[in-house]
Amino acid sequence: MNTNAMHDVVILGGGLAGLSLALQLRQRFADLDIVVLERNTHPAPLAAHKVGESKVEIGAHYLADTLGLRAHLDGEHIRKFGFRFFWSDGRDDLDGVTELGVSTVMPTPTWQIDRGILENHMGQLALERGIDFRDGCSVRGVDFGEGDAAHQVRVSSGDQSLTLAARWVVDASGRAGLLKRKLDLAVDNGHDANAIWFRIDDRLAIDQWCNDHDWSGRCDPPERWRSTNHLCGPGYWVWLIPLSSGAHSVGIVCDAAMHPMETMNTFERTLEWLHVHQPLVARACEAKRDKLMDFRFLRGYSYASKQVFSGDRWALTGEAGLFLDPFYSPGTDFIAIGNTYICELIALDRAGKPVGPYARLYEQLMLSFYNNTLSMYRGQY
C-alpha cells in the first residue's frame, strides 16, 4: 500500500534522539508534518531498557530547557550528585583510595535518567502535540529522491506494508544505523573498547560500603549513591548509576586488549572479574543476583561517520551517526547539538534557502567537536 501524502519529516527511530528531535521541531514549527517510526512497542519497559542514563550539563539543559521537560525530570528522575571517581582496583576500603568528586550538589542540575520512563513520557507528549508517532514499525528501506523529488520510506507494521513520502528523512535508529549502512558511511575511529552492563532491581548503596564517619561526612548530603560513580583501574572503569524506578545500572567499560570480552561476557564471568578488580561491587551484586534484570555486552562501541548532514535533505542523529565513549556521558550532548543543527537545516529549507552549504558547515562543526574530544578517550584507558 502506498500513501500519497507528502510528510515534511520522517524520523527513523523513536528513542531519545528521534523523539527529542520531533519535539524540538514541533516547538519550532507548529504546522510541520512529522512522522516518527519506532521499531519497539510502547510503553517501553522501565529500568532494563537502554543505557545512556547519566546526563551532563549540555544534555540536561537541552532536555530541561530546550524541550521543556524540567518538571518531568525533577518529578520522575534522580537529581544527580555529579561525577565521582574512585581509583580502587582490587581494593575494598573506599576511605583509603583516591576519590575525586564534589562534596555538595552543584547548582546546575543534571539527572540520572530512567530511559524507559523518559521515552514513554516523550512518546506521549509527541502524540499530544500532533506528531504522528508510530510504534511497532520496521523500516524496510529508504529510496532517495533526486533533486527536489520526495524520498520514499518503506515500512512494515504487523501484516501491513506501506511507503511514506518525505521531504526530509532523519536516521535516529541508533546502532542499527539504517542510512549509515545504506550509504556506507561507517568509519573506524581507532578507539578499541568494549562494554558490558546489567541492571539490578534494587539500590546499590555505596554509602554503606564504608563505616568511616569522616569519609561519610565529607559529602553533604551523604548520598554518594546519587552520583555517577566510576570505580577505576588500569584499562577499565565500572559505572554505578541509580534509576528512579529503584533499580541500579552497573557496567564495565574496558580497553579491548587489556580486558578481553571473553573474561566478562556472561554474568557469572562478570562477577568473577569484579571479585578480582572491584570486590565491593562484586559482593553487592552477588548478594542481589536474584534481582538481576538483564545482561548485555557490546564490542567496539565507539565509531564515527563520514557524513552526518546532507544538502539532499537527510541527516543522522544520535548513535545512528556518531558515538564516542560513555566515560564523561556525552551522548545526549551530541544529540542536543546534532538535533539543533538539523532543525536549522530544515528551517533553511522551509524558507527556500539552499541547504547544502550550511549542511557542510554544520557537519564540519559537528565532526570537529567529535574529533577533538575523541583524543580524551582513544588510548587513554
C-alpha positions in Angstrom: 0.0 0.0 0.0 1.3 3.5 -0.9 0.4 6.7 0.8 0.1 9.8 -1.4 0.5 12.4 1.3 3.9 14.2 1.5 5.3 14.3 5.0 7.7 17.1 5.9 10.0 15.0 8.1 10.1 11.2 8.6 12.3 10.2 11.6 13.6 6.6 11.6 13.6 5.7 15.3 11.6 6.9 18.3 14.2 6.7 21.1 15.7 9.6 22.8 17.3 11.1 19.7 14.3 10.7 17.5 11.7 11.8 19.9 13.7 14.8 21.1 14.2 15.9 17.5 10.4 15.6 16.9 9.6 17.6 19.9 12.2 20.3 19.1 10.8 20.6 15.5 7.3 20.9 16.8 8.3 23.7 19.1 9.9 25.5 16.1 7.2 24.8 13.6 3.5 24.3 14.6 2.5 23.2 11.1 5.2 20.7 10.4 4.0 17.2 9.3 6.3 14.9 11.4 6.2 11.1 11.4 8.3 9.1 13.9 8.7 5.4 13.2 9.8 3.3 16.2 10.5 -0.4 15.9 9.7 -1.3 19.5 6.3 -1.1 21.0 5.3 1.4 23.7 5.2 1.7 26.6 8.9 0.9 26.9 10.0 -1.2 29.9 11.3 0.6 32.9 14.9 0.3 34.1 16.1 -2.5 31.8 15.5 -0.6 28.6 18.6 1.3 27.4 21.9 2.6 28.7 22.8 6.3 28.4 21.2 7.0 31.8 23.7 9.6 33.1 23.2 13.2 31.9 25.7 16.1 32.0 25.1 19.8 31.7 24.6 20.3 27.9 22.3 17.4 27.5 20.5 18.2 30.8 19.9 21.8 29.6 18.6 20.5 26.3 16.1 18.2 27.9 15.1 20.6 30.7 15.0 23.9 29.0 15.1 23.5 25.2 12.4 20.8 25.3 10.7 22.0 28.4 11.0 18.7 30.4 12.3 20.1 33.7 9.1 19.3 35.7 9.2 15.7 34.5 12.9 15.4 35.2 12.5 16.8 38.7 9.5 14.8 39.5 10.3 11.4 37.9 14.1 11.1 37.9 17.0 11.4 40.3 18.9 14.7 40.8 22.5 13.7 40.1 25.3 14.3 42.6 27.8 14.9 39.9 30.5 12.6 38.6 32.5 10.7 41.2 35.7 8.7 40.6 37.4 6.1 42.8 40.8 4.7 41.9 40.0 1.4 43.7 41.4 -1.5 41.6 41.5 -4.6 43.9 40.5 -2.6 47.0 37.7 -2.9 49.4 38.5 0.2 51.5 36.9 3.2 49.8 38.1 5.6 52.5 41.7 4.5 51.7 41.7 5.2 48.0 41.8 8.4 45.9 38.3 9.8 45.4 37.5 12.7 43.1 34.0 14.2 43.4 32.0 17.1 44.6 31.1 17.4 48.3 27.9 19.4 47.8 25.3 19.3 45.0 26.2 21.6 42.1 23.8 24.4 41.4 23.5 23.5 37.7 21.1 20.5 37.7 21.7 17.2 36.0 19.8 14.0 36.3 20.1 10.2 36.4 17.5 9.1 33.8 15.4 6.0 33.6 15.3 5.8 29.9 12.0 3.8 29.9 10.2 6.4 32.0 11.6 9.3 29.9 10.9 7.9 26.5 7.4 6.8 27.5 6.7 10.4 28.6 8.2 11.9 25.4 6.2 9.5 23.2 3.0 10.6 24.9 4.0 14.3 24.5 4.6 13.7 20.8 1.1 12.3 20.3 -0.4 15.1 22.3 1.4 17.7 20.2 0.2 16.3 16.9 3.3 14.3 15.9 2.5 11.0 14.1 4.3 8.6 16.4 4.0 5.0 15.3 5.5 2.2 17.4 5.9 -1.4 16.3 7.1 -0.3 12.8 10.0 -1.7 10.9 11.8 0.4 8.3 12.5 -1.8 5.3 14.4 0.7 3.2 14.8 4.2 2.0 14.9 5.4 -1.6 16.2 8.9 -2.0 14.5 11.2 -4.5 16.7 13.1 -7.0 16.7 16.8 -6.9 13.6 18.1 -5.3 11.7 14.8 -5.5 10.4 13.2 -2.4 12.3 10.4 -0.5 10.4 7.1 -0.2 10.5 5.3 3.2 9.3 1.6 3.0 7.7 0.5 6.3 6.1 -2.7 7.6 3.8 -2.8 10.6 2.1 -6.1 11.5 0.9 -7.6 8.2 0.8 -4.2 6.5 3.4 -2.7 4.2 3.4 0.9 3.1 5.5 3.6 1.6 5.8 7.1 3.1 6.8 10.1 1.0 9.1 12.5 2.9 10.8 15.7 2.1 13.3 15.1 4.9 14.5 11.7 6.3 16.4 11.7 9.6 18.0 8.5 10.8 17.7 8.2 14.6 17.7 4.4 14.6 20.6 4.0 17.0 23.2 1.4 16.3 21.1 -0.1 13.6 22.4 2.8 11.5 19.9 2.4 8.7 21.2 5.2 6.5 24.8 4.8 7.5 24.7 1.2 6.3 22.9 2.1 3.1 25.4 4.9 2.2 28.5 3.1 3.6 29.4 5.9 5.9 30.8 3.9 8.9 34.4 4.9 10.0 36.6 3.1 12.4 37.9 5.8 14.8 40.7 3.7 16.4 39.2 3.6 19.9 39.0 -0.1 20.5 37.0 -0.6 23.7 34.1 -2.9 24.8 31.3 -2.6 27.4 29.1 -4.9 29.4 26.1 -3.8 31.5 23.3 -5.1 33.6 20.5 -3.8 35.9 19.8 -4.9 39.4 16.3 -4.4 40.7 17.4 -2.8 43.9 19.6 0.0 45.1 23.4 -0.5 45.4 24.1 1.6 48.5 27.7 2.7 48.0 27.4 4.9 51.1 27.1 1.8 53.2 30.3 0.2 51.9 32.4 2.2 54.3 31.9 2.8 58.0 34.4 5.7 58.3 32.5 8.7 59.7 34.9 11.3 58.2 34.5 9.7 54.8 30.7 9.7 55.1 30.6 13.3 56.4 32.6 14.8 53.5 29.5 14.8 51.3 26.5 16.9 52.2 24.1 15.3 51.9 25.9 12.0 52.5 24.4 10.5 49.3 27.3 9.3 47.0 24.8 6.8 45.6 23.2 9.6 43.6 26.4 10.3 41.7 27.5 8.6 38.5 30.2 6.6 40.4 33.2 5.5 38.4 35.4 2.8 40.0 38.6 2.9 38.0 41.6 0.7 37.4 44.2 0.1 34.7 42.4 -0.3 31.4 38.8 -0.1 32.7 36.2 1.6 34.8 33.0 0.4 36.3 29.8 2.5 36.4 27.1 2.6 39.1 24.1 4.7 38.2 20.8 4.8 40.2 17.5 4.8 38.5 14.3 6.3 39.8 12.4 3.0 39.3 14.5 1.7 42.2 16.9 -0.3 40.1 20.7 0.3 39.7 22.6 0.2 36.4 26.0 -1.4 36.5 28.5 -1.5 33.7 32.1 -2.3 32.8 33.9 -0.3 30.1 37.4 -1.5 29.1 40.2 -1.5 26.7 39.7 -4.5 24.5 43.3 -5.6 24.6 43.8 -5.3 28.3 40.5 -6.9 29.4 39.2 -9.3 26.7 35.4 -9.6 26.3 35.7 -13.3 26.9 36.5 -12.6 30.6 33.2 -10.9 31.2 30.7 -11.9 28.5 28.3 -13.6 31.0 27.0 -12.5 34.4 29.0 -15.3 36.1 32.2 -14.3 34.4 31.5 -10.6 35.2 31.2 -11.5 38.9 34.5 -13.4 38.8 36.1 -10.4 37.1 34.6 -8.0 39.6 35.9 -10.1 42.6 39.4 -9.5 41.3 39.1 -5.8 40.3 36.3 -4.3 42.3 35.4 -6.7 45.1 32.9 -4.3 46.8 30.9 -4.2 43.6 31.1 -7.9 43.2 29.9 -8.6 46.7 27.0 -6.2 46.4 25.9 -7.6 43.1 26.3 -11.2 44.2 24.1 -10.6 47.2 21.3 -9.3 44.9 21.8 -11.8 42.0 18.2 -12.9 42.3 17.2 -9.4 41.3 19.2 -9.4 38.0 17.0 -7.8 35.3 19.2 -8.1 32.2 22.7 -8.6 31.0 24.2 -7.3 27.7 27.6 -6.7 26.2 28.9 -4.7 23.2 32.1 -5.0 21.3 33.7 -1.9 19.7 31.1 0.5 20.9 32.9 3.7 19.6 32.6 4.7 15.9 32.5 7.7 13.6 30.7 8.5 10.3 32.0 10.0 7.0 28.9 12.3 6.9 26.0 13.2 9.2 24.2 16.0 7.3 23.3 16.4 3.6 22.0 19.1 1.4 20.0 16.3 -0.2 17.6 16.5 2.8 18.8 13.7 5.0 20.6 13.6 8.3 21.9 11.3 11.0 21.4 12.0 14.7 22.3 10.2 18.0 24.0 6.8 17.8 22.8 6.4 14.2 25.7 8.8 13.3 28.4 9.1 15.9 29.3 7.6 19.3 32.4 8.4 21.4 32.6 6.9 24.8 30.5 6.8 28.0 33.1 7.9 30.4 32.0 11.6 30.6 28.4 10.8 29.5 28.4 12.9 26.3 25.7 11.0 24.4 22.9 13.4 25.0 25.2 16.4 24.4 25.8 15.1 20.9 22.0 14.6 20.4 21.4 18.2 21.6 23.9 19.7 19.2 23.1 17.5 16.2 19.3 18.0 16.6 19.7 21.7 16.8 21.7 21.7 13.6 19.1 19.6 11.9 16.3 22.0 13.0 18.3 24.8 11.4 18.7 22.9 8.1 15.0 22.2 7.9 14.2 25.8 8.7 16.5 26.9 5.9 14.8 24.5 3.5 11.3 25.8 4.5 12.5 29.3 3.9 13.5 28.4 0.3 17.2 28.8 1.0 20.0 26.5 -0.2 20.7 23.8 2.4 24.0 22.3 1.0 26.4 25.0 2.2 25.0 25.1 5.7 24.9 21.3 5.9 28.6 21.2 5.1 29.3 23.9 7.7 27.3 22.3 10.5 28.8 18.9 9.7 32.3 20.4 9.9 31.5 21.8 13.3 29.9 18.6 14.5 32.8 16.4 13.3 35.3 18.9 14.7 33.7 18.6 18.1 33.7 14.8 17.8 37.3 14.5 16.7 38.6 17.0 19.3 37.0 15.1 22.1 38.0 11.7 20.8 41.5 12.4 22.0 40.2 12.3 25.6 39.3 8.6 25.2 41.4 7.0 22.5 44.5 5.3 24.0 43.7 6.8 27.4 42.3 3.7 29.2 
